[in-house]
Amino acid sequence: MLFFLTVRLKQINYSGENIGNDLSFRFDVNGHSTLLRSKITFGQSESFKQVLFQQILPEGSFTLPISVDITEEDPQFNDTGSGWMG
């Protein structure tokens, strides 16, 4: 049996220390990349309805690797960070 899987970003809670608020988030879900930009600042959250991944998959157990690279864009220095779920 097959099923249709959708992974959707619902919210970002940003707790990183930053000197600006021009952030870009590059999500990679099982090899599918999505770039989002946001003006979110320290201690804030922002809601999204962005689809990050959609695919028809066979029924059963599987691993879906998810990672994000975050860049705080600044005229003098771009600060970067990353995270993942596996």
Buried (B, 14 or more C-beta within 10 A) or exposed (E): EEEEEEBEBEEBEBEEEBEBBBBBBBBBBBEEEBEBEBEBEEEEEBEBEEEBBEEEEEEEEEEEEBBBBBBBBEEEEEBEEEEEEE
